[in-house]
Amino acid sequence: MSTRASAEAWFWSRSRQELWHKGATSGNALTVESIHIDCDADALVVKVRPVGRACHTGERTCFYRRLD
């Protein structure tokens, strides 16, 4: 399966060396709204809508801490 085919976020796990589906065990998936590619075609921005909490800490997003 893939992000484009399922419309839900899939990631590469460096520690497990495998693809994993966000929400497969927690139910907290990321529904893809759009995918954008940069001008060099070497980076993506995937805009998602979280279904439940996105972060393993229980926060709505993993980007909840501000760097001062």
N, CA, C, O and CB atoms as a CASP TS submission, in Angstrom:
PFRMAT TS
TARGET T0000
AUTHOR 0000-0000-0000
METHOD Language model
MODEL 1
PARENT N/A
ATOM      1  N   MET     1       0.856  -1.168   0.000  1.00  0.00           N
ATOM      2  CA  MET     1       0.000   0.000   0.000  1.00  0.00           C
ATOM      3  C   MET     1       0.904   1.234   0.000  1.00  0.00           C
ATOM      4  O   MET     1       2.089   1.151   0.325  1.00  0.00           O
ATOM      5  CB  MET     1      -0.975  -0.004   1.231  1.00  0.00           C
ATOM      6  N   SER     2       0.331   2.363  -0.366  1.00  0.00           N
ATOM      7  CA  SER     2       1.087   3.615  -0.386  1.00  0.00           C
ATOM      8  C   SER     2       0.196   4.774   0.049  1.00  0.00           C
ATOM      9  O   SER     2      -1.024   4.635   0.143  1.00  0.00           O
ATOM     10  CB  SER     2       1.667   3.880  -1.794  1.00  0.00           C
ATOM     11  N   THR     3       0.813   5.898   0.308  1.00  0.00           N
ATOM     12  CA  THR     3       0.074   7.099   0.690  1.00  0.00           C
ATOM     13  C   THR     3      -0.890   7.512  -0.415  1.00  0.00           C
ATOM     14  O   THR     3      -2.056   7.792  -0.137  1.00  0.00           O
ATOM     15  CB  THR     3       1.041   8.248   1.007  1.00  0.00           C
ATOM     16  N   ARG     4      -0.433   7.554  -1.647  1.00  0.00           N
ATOM     17  CA  ARG     4      -1.308   7.966  -2.754  1.00  0.00           C
ATOM     18  C   ARG     4      -2.451   6.990  -2.971  1.00  0.00           C
ATOM     19  O   ARG     4      -3.579   7.413  -3.224  1.00  0.00           O
ATOM     20  CB  ARG     4      -0.506   8.103  -4.038  1.00  0.00           C
ATOM     21  N   ALA     5      -2.190   5.710  -2.881  1.00  0.00           N
ATOM     22  CA  ALA     5      -3.228   4.710  -3.127  1.00  0.00           C
ATOM     23  C   ALA     5      -4.274   4.657  -2.016  1.00  0.00           C
ATOM     24  O   ALA     5      -5.451   4.412  -2.283  1.00  0.00           O
ATOM     25  CB  ALA     5      -2.598   3.348  -3.289  1.00  0.00           C
ATOM     26  N   SER     6      -3.855   4.884  -0.786  1.00  0.00           N
ATOM     27  CA  SER     6      -4.774   4.755   0.348  1.00  0.00           C
ATOM     28  C   SER     6      -5.365   6.076   0.828  1.00  0.00           C
ATOM     29  O   SER     6      -6.366   6.085   1.545  1.00  0.00           O
ATOM     30  CB  SER     6      -4.068   4.100   1.484  1.00  0.00           C
ATOM     31  N   ALA     7      -4.747   7.201   0.433  1.00  0.00           N
ATOM     32  CA  ALA     7      -5.135   8.535   0.919  1.00  0.00           C
ATOM     33  C   ALA     7      -4.925   8.673   2.421  1.00  0.00           C
ATOM     34  O   ALA     7      -5.532   9.529   3.065  1.00  0.00           O
ATOM     35  CB  ALA     7      -6.598   8.821   0.576  1.00  0.00           C
ATOM     36  N   GLU     8      -4.068   7.829   2.973  1.00  0.00           N
ATOM     37  CA  GLU     8      -3.635   7.944   4.365  1.00  0.00           C
ATOM     38  C   GLU     8      -2.115   7.871   4.395  1.00  0.00           C
ATOM     39  O   GLU     8      -1.491   7.266   3.523  1.00  0.00           O
ATOM     40  CB  GLU     8      -4.272   6.824   5.260  1.00  0.00           C
ATOM     41  N   ALA     9      -1.527   8.499   5.415  1.00  0.00           N
ATOM     42  CA  ALA     9      -0.066   8.636   5.475  1.00  0.00           C
ATOM     43  C   ALA     9       0.642   7.324   5.800  1.00  0.00           C
ATOM     44  O   ALA     9       0.282   6.615   6.740  1.00  0.00           O
ATOM     45  CB  ALA     9       0.308   9.675   6.507  1.00  0.00           C
ATOM     46  N   TRP    10       1.652   7.025   5.001  1.00  0.00           N
ATOM     47  CA  TRP    10       2.580   5.924   5.227  1.00  0.00           C
ATOM     48  C   TRP    10       3.969   6.531   5.344  1.00  0.00           C
ATOM     49  O   TRP    10       4.266   7.521   4.674  1.00  0.00           O
ATOM     50  CB  TRP    10       2.513   4.850   4.072  1.00  0.00           C
ATOM     51  N   PHE    11       4.822   5.959   6.182  1.00  0.00           N
ATOM     52  CA  PHE    11       6.164   6.488   6.423  1.00  0.00           C
ATOM     53  C   PHE    11       7.190   5.362   6.356  1.00  0.00           C
ATOM     54  O   PHE    11       6.859   4.184   6.486  1.00  0.00           O
ATOM     55  CB  PHE    11       6.233   7.200   7.793  1.00  0.00           C
ATOM     56  N   TRP    12       8.447   5.758   6.149  1.00  0.00           N
ATOM     57  CA  TRP    12       9.552   4.806   6.214  1.00  0.00           C
ATOM     58  C   TRP    12      10.123   4.851   7.617  1.00  0.00           C
ATOM     59  O   TRP    12      10.507   5.919   8.094  1.00  0.00           O
ATOM     60  CB  TRP    12      10.650   5.122   5.148  1.00  0.00           C
ATOM     61  N   SER    13      10.184   3.723   8.277  1.00  0.00           N
ATOM     62  CA  SER    13      10.783   3.620   9.607  1.00  0.00           C
ATOM     63  C   SER    13      12.254   3.236   9.460  1.00  0.00           C
ATOM     64  O   SER    13      12.575   2.144   8.991  1.00  0.00           O
ATOM     65  CB  SER    13      10.021   2.577  10.489  1.00  0.00           C
ATOM     66  N   ARG    14      13.126   4.126   9.857  1.00  0.00           N
ATOM     67  CA  ARG    14      14.564   3.821   9.798  1.00  0.00           C
ATOM     68  C   ARG    14      14.933   2.755  10.803  1.00  0.00           C
ATOM     69  O   ARG    14      15.777   1.906  10.519  1.00  0.00           O
ATOM     70  CB  ARG    14      15.398   5.080  10.049  1.00  0.00           C
ATOM     71  N   SER    15      14.312   2.780  11.985  1.00  0.00           N
ATOM     72  CA  SER    15      14.661   1.792  13.008  1.00  0.00           C
ATOM     73  C   SER    15      14.201   0.386  12.634  1.00  0.00           C
ATOM     74  O   SER    15      14.914  -0.586  12.883  1.00  0.00           O
ATOM     75  CB  SER    15      14.055   2.190  14.343  1.00  0.00           C
ATOM     76  N   ARG    16      13.009   0.269  12.035  1.00  0.00           N
ATOM     77  CA  ARG    16      12.488  -1.047  11.649  1.00  0.00           C
ATOM     78  C   ARG    16      12.832  -1.435  10.218  1.00  0.00           C
ATOM     79  O   ARG    16      12.683  -2.590   9.818  1.00  0.00           O
ATOM     80  CB  ARG    16      10.995  -1.073  11.821  1.00  0.00           C
ATOM     81  N   GLN    17      13.303  -0.432   9.443  1.00  0.00           N
ATOM     82  CA  GLN    17      13.629  -0.658   8.032  1.00  0.00           C
ATOM     83  C   GLN    17      12.427  -1.204   7.254  1.00  0.00           C
ATOM     84  O   GLN    17      12.539  -2.167   6.495  1.00  0.00           O
ATOM     85  CB  GLN    17      14.811  -1.628   7.914  1.00  0.00           C
ATOM     86  N   GLU    18      11.266  -0.553   7.469  1.00  0.00           N
ATOM     87  CA  GLU    18      10.058  -0.961   6.765  1.00  0.00           C
ATOM     88  C   GLU    18       9.067   0.203   6.700  1.00  0.00           C
ATOM     89  O   GLU    18       9.163   1.167   7.459  1.00  0.00           O
ATOM     90  CB  GLU    18       9.415  -2.183   7.455  1.00  0.00           C
ATOM     91  N   LEU    19       8.117   0.087   5.777  1.00  0.00           N
ATOM     92  CA  LEU    19       7.030   1.059   5.713  1.00  0.00           C
ATOM     93  C   LEU    19       6.057   0.805   6.848  1.00  0.00           C
ATOM     94  O   LEU    19       5.820  -0.342   7.226  1.00  0.00           O
ATOM     95  CB  LEU    19       6.305   0.994   4.350  1.00  0.00           C
ATOM     96  N   TRP    20       5.497   1.870   7.389  1.00  0.00           N
ATOM     97  CA  TRP    20       4.451   1.712   8.399  1.00  0.00           C
ATOM     98  C   TRP    20       3.323   2.691   8.143  1.00  0.00           C
ATOM     99  O   TRP    20       3.535   3.815   7.688  1.00  0.00           O
ATOM    100  CB  TRP    20       5.018   1.913   9.812  1.00  0.00           C
ATOM    101  N   HIS    21       2.129   2.236   8.444  1.00  0.00           N
ATOM    102  CA  HIS    21       0.912   3.006   8.221  1.00  0.00           C
ATOM    103  C   HIS    21       0.546   3.711   9.522  1.00  0.00           C
ATOM    104  O   HIS    21       0.286   3.064  10.536  1.00  0.00           O
ATOM    105  CB  HIS    21      -0.256   2.091   7.727  1.00  0.00           C
ATOM    106  N   LYS    22       0.528   5.054   9.486  1.00  0.00           N
ATOM    107  CA  LYS    22       0.164   5.825  10.664  1.00  0.00           C
ATOM    108  C   LYS    22      -1.279   5.500  11.030  1.00  0.00           C
ATOM    109  O   LYS    22      -2.190   5.715  10.231  1.00  0.00           O
ATOM    110  CB  LYS    22       0.350   7.350  10.417  1.00  0.00           C
ATOM    111  N   GLY    23      -1.484   4.986  12.232  1.00  0.00           N
ATOM    112  CA  GLY    23      -2.816   4.646  12.706  1.00  0.00           C
ATOM    113  C   GLY    23      -3.156   3.177  12.629  1.00  0.00           C
ATOM    114  O   GLY    23      -4.234   2.771  13.064  1.00  0.00           O
ATOM    115  N   ALA    24      -2.264   2.369  12.084  1.00  0.00           N
ATOM    116  CA  ALA    24      -2.554   0.941  11.929  1.00  0.00           C
ATOM    117  C   ALA    24      -2.883   0.281  13.263  1.00  0.00           C
ATOM    118  O   ALA    24      -3.773  -0.567  13.325  1.00  0.00           O
ATOM    119  CB  ALA    24      -1.372   0.232  11.282  1.00  0.00           C
ATOM    120  N   THR    25      -2.184   0.654  14.329  1.00  0.00           N
ATOM    121  CA  THR    25      -2.456   0.050  15.637  1.00  0.00           C
ATOM    122  C   THR    25      -3.204   0.995  16.568  1.00  0.00           C
ATOM    123  O   THR    25      -4.002   0.547  17.391  1.00  0.00           O
ATOM    124  CB  THR    25      -1.159  -0.381  16.289  1.00  0.00           C
ATOM    125  N   SER    26      -2.955   2.300  16.448  1.00  0.00           N
ATOM    126  CA  SER    26      -3.580   3.270  17.357  1.00  0.00           C
ATOM    127  C   SER    26      -4.950   3.741  16.891  1.00  0.00           C
ATOM    128  O   SER    26      -5.773   4.174  17.698  1.00  0.00           O
ATOM    129  CB  SER    26      -2.682   4.462  17.521  1.00  0.00           C
ATOM    130  N   GLY    27      -5.189   3.653  15.591  1.00  0.00           N
ATOM    131  CA  GLY    27      -6.411   4.206  15.037  1.00  0.00           C
ATOM    132  C   GLY    27      -6.307   5.696  14.741  1.00  0.00           C
ATOM    133  O   GLY    27      -7.232   6.279  14.174  1.00  0.00           O
ATOM    134  N   ASN    28      -5.198   6.317  15.117  1.00  0.00           N
ATOM    135  CA  ASN    28      -4.970   7.745  14.907  1.00  0.00           C
ATOM    136  C   ASN    28      -4.275   7.971  13.570  1.00  0.00           C
ATOM    137  O   ASN    28      -3.066   8.198  13.515  1.00  0.00           O
ATOM    138  CB  ASN    28      -4.130   8.341  16.059  1.00  0.00           C
ATOM    139  N   ALA    29      -5.046   7.905  12.504  1.00  0.00           N
ATOM    140  CA  ALA    29      -4.501   8.001  11.151  1.00  0.00           C
ATOM    141  C   ALA    29      -4.349   9.446  10.703  1.00  0.00           C
ATOM    142  O   ALA    29      -4.818  10.366  11.372  1.00  0.00           O
ATOM    143  CB  ALA    29      -5.387   7.250  10.174  1.00  0.00           C
ATOM    144  N   LEU    30      -3.699   9.635   9.578  1.00  0.00           N
ATOM    145  CA  LEU    30      -3.549  10.938   8.946  1.00  0.00           C
ATOM    146  C   LEU    30      -4.153  10.838   7.548  1.00  0.00           C
ATOM    147  O   LEU    30      -3.592  10.180   6.673  1.00  0.00           O
ATOM    148  CB  LEU    30      -2.039  11.387   8.892  1.00  0.00           C
ATOM    149  N   THR    31      -5.288  11.485   7.339  1.00  0.00           N
ATOM    150  CA  THR    31      -5.952  11.478   6.045  1.00  0.00           C
ATOM    151  C   THR    31      -5.330  12.541   5.149  1.00  0.00           C
ATOM    152  O   THR    31      -5.282  13.715   5.516  1.00  0.00           O
ATOM    153  CB  THR    31      -7.471  11.715   6.203  1.00  0.00           C
ATOM    154  N   VAL    32      -4.858  12.137   3.984  1.00  0.00           N
ATOM    155  CA  VAL    32      -4.156  13.047   3.069  1.00  0.00           C
ATOM    156  C   VAL    32      -5.150  13.954   2.357  1.00  0.00           C
ATOM    157  O   VAL    32      -6.112  13.489   1.748  1.00  0.00           O
ATOM    158  CB  VAL    32      -3.326  12.252   2.037  1.00  0.00           C
ATOM    159  N   GLU    33      -4.898  15.259   2.446  1.00  0.00           N
ATOM    160  CA  GLU    33      -5.715  16.238   1.732  1.00  0.00           C
ATOM    161  C   GLU    33      -5.049  16.666   0.431  1.00  0.00           C
ATOM    162  O   GLU    33      -5.728  16.890  -0.570  1.00  0.00           O
ATOM    163  CB  GLU    33      -5.975  17.459   2.614  1.00  0.00           C
ATOM    164  N   SER    34      -3.714  16.781   0.440  1.00  0.00           N
ATOM    165  CA  SER    34      -2.985  17.121  -0.788  1.00  0.00           C
ATOM    166  C   SER    34      -1.517  16.783  -0.616  1.00  0.00           C
ATOM    167  O   SER    34      -1.000  16.712   0.499  1.00  0.00           O
ATOM    168  CB  SER    34      -3.156  18.621  -1.143  1.00  0.00           C
ATOM    169  N   ILE    35      -0.854  16.573  -1.755  1.00  0.00           N
ATOM    170  CA  ILE    35       0.588  16.307  -1.783  1.00  0.00           C
ATOM    171  C   ILE    35       1.212  17.304  -2.750  1.00  0.00           C
ATOM    172  O   ILE    35       0.764  17.448  -3.888  1.00  0.00           O
ATOM    173  CB  ILE    35       0.904  14.814  -2.211  1.00  0.00           C
ATOM    174  N   HIS    36       2.247  17.985  -2.285  1.00  0.00           N
ATOM    175  CA  HIS    36       2.942  18.983  -3.103  1.00  0.00           C
ATOM    176  C   HIS    36       4.400  18.568  -3.249  1.00  0.00           C
ATOM    177  O   HIS    36       5.010  18.060  -2.308  1.00  0.00           O
ATOM    178  CB  HIS    36       2.830  20.410  -2.473  1.00  0.00           C
ATOM    179  N   ILE    37       4.948  18.790  -4.431  1.00  0.00           N
ATOM    180  CA  ILE    37       6.347  18.468  -4.714  1.00  0.00           C
ATOM    181  C   ILE    37       7.092  19.754  -5.029  1.00  0.00           C
ATOM    182  O   ILE    37       6.533  20.663  -5.644  1.00  0.00           O
ATOM    183  CB  ILE    37       6.468  17.455  -5.894  1.00  0.00           C
ATOM    184  N   ASP    38       8.346  19.837  -4.614  1.00  0.00           N
ATOM    185  CA  ASP    38       9.103  21.070  -4.854  1.00  0.00           C
ATOM    186  C   ASP    38       9.630  21.131  -6.283  1.00  0.00           C
ATOM    187  O   ASP    38       9.509  20.172  -7.045  1.00  0.00           O
ATOM    188  CB  ASP    38      10.266  21.181  -3.866  1.00  0.00           C
ATOM    189  N   CYS    39      10.216  22.274  -6.634  1.00  0.00           N
ATOM    190  CA  CYS    39      10.651  22.522  -8.011  1.00  0.00           C
ATOM    191  C   CYS    39      11.748  21.576  -8.484  1.00  0.00           C
ATOM    192  O   CYS    39      11.886  21.346  -9.685  1.00  0.00           O
ATOM    193  CB  CYS    39      11.133  23.936  -8.140  1.00  0.00           C
ATOM    194  N   ASP    40      12.535  21.019  -7.553  1.00  0.00           N
ATOM    195  CA  ASP    40      13.591  20.077  -7.916  1.00  0.00           C
ATOM    196  C   ASP    40      13.119  18.626  -7.902  1.00  0.00           C
ATOM    197  O   ASP    40      13.871  17.714  -8.246  1.00  0.00           O
ATOM    198  CB  ASP    40      14.761  20.235  -6.977  1.00  0.00           C
ATOM    199  N   ALA    41      11.884  18.427  -7.506  1.00  0.00           N
ATOM    200  CA  ALA    41      11.298  17.088  -7.400  1.00  0.00           C
ATOM    201  C   ALA    41      12.073  16.185  -6.438  1.00  0.00           C
ATOM    202  O   ALA    41      12.223  14.987  -6.678  1.00  0.00           O
ATOM    203  CB  ALA    41      11.240  16.440  -8.772  1.00  0.00           C
ATOM    204  N   ASP    42      12.573  16.793  -5.324  1.00  0.00           N
ATOM    205  CA  ASP    42      13.297  15.988  -4.344  1.00  0.00           C
ATOM    206  C   ASP    42      12.764  16.146  -2.914  1.00  0.00           C
ATOM    207  O   ASP    42      13.386  15.679  -1.960  1.00  0.00           O
ATOM    208  CB  ASP    42      14.757  16.352  -4.378  1.00  0.00           C
ATOM    209  N   ALA    43      11.621  16.801  -2.777  1.00  0.00           N
ATOM    210  CA  ALA    43      10.999  16.946  -1.460  1.00  0.00           C
ATOM    211  C   ALA    43       9.482  17.036  -1.619  1.00  0.00           C
ATOM    212  O   ALA    43       8.968  17.535  -2.620  1.00  0.00           O
ATOM    213  CB  ALA    43      11.548  18.201  -0.722  1.00  0.00           C
ATOM    214  N   LEU    44       8.787  16.536  -0.601  1.00  0.00           N
ATOM    215  CA  LEU    44       7.327  16.569  -0.597  1.00  0.00           C
ATOM    216  C   LEU    44       6.813  17.295   0.637  1.00  0.00           C
ATOM    217  O   LEU    44       7.444  17.278   1.694  1.00  0.00           O
ATOM    218  CB  LEU    44       6.753  15.147  -0.654  1.00  0.00           C
ATOM    219  N   VAL    45       5.661  17.930   0.486  1.00  0.00           N
ATOM    220  CA  VAL    45       4.872  18.406   1.620  1.00  0.00           C
ATOM    221  C   VAL    45       3.531  17.702   1.494  1.00  0.00           C
ATOM    222  O   VAL    45       2.836  17.829   0.486  1.00  0.00           O
ATOM    223  CB  VAL    45       4.719  20.000   1.636  1.00  0.00           C
ATOM    224  N   VAL    46       3.184  16.962   2.532  1.00  0.00           N
ATOM    225  CA  VAL    46       1.920  16.243   2.535  1.00  0.00           C
ATOM    226  C   VAL    46       1.008  16.914   3.561  1.00  0.00           C
ATOM    227  O   VAL    46       1.289  16.891   4.759  1.00  0.00           O
ATOM    228  CB  VAL    46       2.125  14.718   2.858  1.00  0.00           C
ATOM    229  N   LYS    47      -0.072  17.505   3.089  1.00  0.00           N
ATOM    230  CA  LYS    47      -1.037  18.136   3.978  1.00  0.00           C
ATOM    231  C   LYS    47      -2.060  17.088   4.376  1.00  0.00           C
ATOM    232  O   LYS    47      -2.661  16.428   3.528  1.00  0.00           O
ATOM    233  CB  LYS    47      -1.721  19.368   3.302  1.00  0.00           C
ATOM    234  N   VAL    48      -2.248  16.945   5.693  1.00  0.00           N
ATOM    235  CA  VAL    48      -3.110  15.892   6.217  1.00  0.00           C
ATOM    236  C   VAL    48      -4.133  16.444   7.201  1.00  0.00           C
ATOM    237  O   VAL    48      -3.987  17.546   7.729  1.00  0.00           O
ATOM    238  CB  VAL    48      -2.275  14.813   6.886  1.00  0.00           C
ATOM    239  N   ARG    49      -5.160  15.654   7.430  1.00  0.00           N
ATOM    240  CA  ARG    49      -6.143  15.921   8.469  1.00  0.00           C
ATOM    241  C   ARG    49      -6.035  14.767   9.459  1.00  0.00           C
ATOM    242  O   ARG    49      -6.291  13.618   9.101  1.00  0.00           O
ATOM    243  CB  ARG    49      -7.612  16.064   7.880  1.00  0.00           C
ATOM    244  N   PRO    50      -5.655  15.065  10.709  1.00  0.00           N
ATOM    245  CA  PRO    50      -5.517  13.983  11.683  1.00  0.00           C
ATOM    246  C   PRO    50      -6.865  13.403  12.090  1.00  0.00           C
ATOM    247  O   PRO    50      -7.844  14.131  12.255  1.00  0.00           O
ATOM    248  CB  PRO    50      -4.782  14.480  12.914  1.00  0.00           C
ATOM    249  N   VAL    51      -6.899  12.100  12.248  1.00  0.00           N
ATOM    250  CA  VAL    51      -8.050  11.390  12.788  1.00  0.00           C
ATOM    251  C   VAL    51      -7.601  10.928  14.172  1.00  0.00           C
ATOM    252  O   VAL    51      -6.907   9.918  14.290  1.00  0.00           O
ATOM    253  CB  VAL    51      -8.519  10.166  11.850  1.00  0.00           C
ATOM    254  N   GLY    52      -7.983  11.645  15.205  1.00  0.00           N
ATOM    255  CA  GLY    52      -7.484  11.368  16.553  1.00  0.00           C
ATOM    256  C   GLY    52      -6.203  12.131  16.800  1.00  0.00           C
ATOM    257  O   GLY    52      -5.914  13.104  16.105  1.00  0.00           O
ATOM    258  N   ARG    53      -5.445  11.706  17.770  1.00  0.00           N
ATOM    259  CA  ARG    53      -4.181  12.354  18.144  1.00  0.00           C
ATOM    260  C   ARG    53      -3.076  11.879  17.210  1.00  0.00           C
ATOM    261  O   ARG    53      -2.935  10.679  16.972  1.00  0.00           O
ATOM    262  CB  ARG    53      -3.811  12.049  19.629  1.00  0.00           C
ATOM    263  N   ALA    54      -2.290  12.814  16.681  1.00  0.00           N
ATOM    264  CA  ALA    54      -1.257  12.456  15.713  1.00  0.00           C
ATOM    265  C   ALA    54       0.051  12.023  16.378  1.00  0.00           C
ATOM    266  O   ALA    54       0.798  11.217  15.825  1.00  0.00           O
ATOM    267  CB  ALA    54      -0.993  13.625  14.791  1.00  0.00           C
ATOM    268  N   CYS    55       0.319  12.560  17.559  1.00  0.00           N
ATOM    269  CA  CYS    55       1.617  12.308  18.211  1.00  0.00           C
ATOM    270  C   CYS    55       1.521  11.170  19.219  1.00  0.00           C
ATOM    271  O   CYS    55       0.493  10.996  19.875  1.00  0.00           O
ATOM    272  CB  CYS    55       2.122  13.581  18.912  1.00  0.00           C
ATOM    273  N   HIS    56       2.596  10.399  19.339  1.00  0.00           N
ATOM    274  CA  HIS    56       2.630   9.303  20.310  1.00  0.00           C
ATOM    275  C   HIS    56       2.569   9.806  21.755  1.00  0.00           C
ATOM    276  O   HIS    56       2.322   9.022  22.671  1.00  0.00           O
ATOM    277  CB  HIS    56       3.891   8.472  20.111  1.00  0.00           C
ATOM    278  N   THR    57       2.794  11.127  21.970  1.00  0.00           N
ATOM    279  CA  THR    57       2.715  11.709  23.315  1.00  0.00           C
ATOM    280  C   THR    57       1.275  11.997  23.716  1.00  0.00           C
ATOM    281  O   THR    57       1.005  12.321  24.873  1.00  0.00           O
ATOM    282  CB  THR    57       3.539  12.994  23.388  1.00  0.00           C
ATOM    283  N   GLY    58       0.340  11.880  22.758  1.00  0.00           N
ATOM    284  CA  GLY    58      -1.054  12.194  23.029  1.00  0.00           C
ATOM    285  C   GLY    58      -1.450  13.580  22.557  1.00  0.00           C
ATOM    286  O   GLY    58      -2.620  13.955  22.643  1.00  0.00           O
ATOM    287  N   GLU    59      -0.485  14.348  22.058  1.00  0.00           N
ATOM    288  CA  GLU    59      -0.774  15.680  21.531  1.00  0.00           C
ATOM    289  C   GLU    59      -1.457  15.563  20.174  1.00  0.00           C
ATOM    290  O   GLU    59      -1.330  14.545  19.493  1.00  0.00           O
ATOM    291  CB  GLU    59       0.519  16.519  21.416  1.00  0.00           C
ATOM    292  N   ARG    60      -2.186  16.618  19.782  1.00  0.00           N
ATOM    293  CA  ARG    60      -2.878  16.647  18.493  1.00  0.00           C
ATOM    294  C   ARG    60      -1.899  16.595  17.332  1.00  0.00           C
ATOM    295  O   ARG    60      -2.210  16.032  16.283  1.00  0.00           O
ATOM    296  CB  ARG    60      -3.741  17.895  18.383  1.00  0.00           C
ATOM    297  N   THR    61      -0.714  17.178  17.511  1.00  0.00           N
ATOM    298  CA  THR    61       0.340  17.212  16.499  1.00  0.00           C
ATOM    299  C   THR    61       1.684  16.959  17.167  1.00  0.00           C
ATOM    300  O   THR    61       1.829  17.182  18.369  1.00  0.00           O
ATOM    301  CB  THR    61       0.348  18.570  15.744  1.00  0.00           C
ATOM    302  N   CYS    62       2.655  16.503  16.412  1.00  0.00           N
ATOM    303  CA  CYS    62       4.004  16.321  16.954  1.00  0.00           C
ATOM    304  C   CYS    62       4.754  17.654  17.066  1.00  0.00           C
ATOM    305  O   CYS    62       5.800  17.730  17.711  1.00  0.00           O
ATOM    306  CB  CYS    62       4.798  15.348  16.073  1.00  0.00           C
ATOM    307  N   PHE    63       4.219  18.689  16.441  1.00  0.00           N
ATOM    308  CA  PHE    63       4.876  19.997  16.440  1.00  0.00           C
ATOM    309  C   PHE    63       4.196  20.936  17.431  1.00  0.00           C
ATOM    310  O   PHE    63       3.730  22.010  17.053  1.00  0.00           O
ATOM    311  CB  PHE    63       4.861  20.611  15.027  1.00  0.00           C
ATOM    312  N   TYR    64       4.139  20.534  18.695  1.00  0.00           N
ATOM    313  CA  TYR    64       3.471  21.325  19.725  1.00  0.00           C
ATOM    314  C   TYR    64       4.450  22.142  20.576  1.00  0.00           C
ATOM    315  O   TYR    64       4.020  22.964  21.385  1.00  0.00           O
ATOM    316  CB  TYR    64       2.659  20.414  20.620  1.00  0.00           C
ATOM    317  N   ARG    65       5.769  21.924  20.402  1.00  0.00           N
ATOM    318  CA  ARG    65       6.762  22.656  21.184  1.00  0.00           C
ATOM    319  C   ARG    65       7.368  23.771  20.356  1.00  0.00           C
ATOM    320  O   ARG    65       7.744  23.565  19.202  1.00  0.00           O
ATOM    321  CB  ARG    65       7.860  21.713  21.689  1.00  0.00           C
ATOM    322  N   ARG    66       7.461  24.943  20.944  1.00  0.00           N
ATOM    323  CA  ARG    66       8.018  26.108  20.253  1.00  0.00           C
ATOM    324  C   ARG    66       9.506  26.222  20.580  1.00  0.00           C
ATOM    325  O   ARG    66       9.903  26.100  21.738  1.00  0.00           O
ATOM    326  CB  ARG    66       7.262  27.413  20.657  1.00  0.00           C
ATOM    327  N   LEU    67      10.312  26.451  19.569  1.00  0.00           N
ATOM    328  CA  LEU    67      11.747  26.660  19.749  1.00  0.00           C
ATOM    329  C   LEU    67      11.996  28.147  19.849  1.00  0.00           C
ATOM    330  O   LEU    67      11.765  28.887  18.893  1.00  0.00           O
ATOM    331  CB  LEU    67      12.571  26.033  18.583  1.00  0.00           C
ATOM    332  N   ASP    68      12.473  28.594  21.018  1.00  0.00           N
ATOM    333  CA  ASP    68      12.749  30.024  21.233  1.00  0.00           C
ATOM    334  C   ASP    68      14.189  30.368  20.909  1.00  0.00           C
ATOM    335  O   ASP    68      14.590  31.525  21.035  1.00  0.00           O
ATOM    336  CB  ASP    68      12.441  30.418  22.675  1.00  0.00           C
TER
END
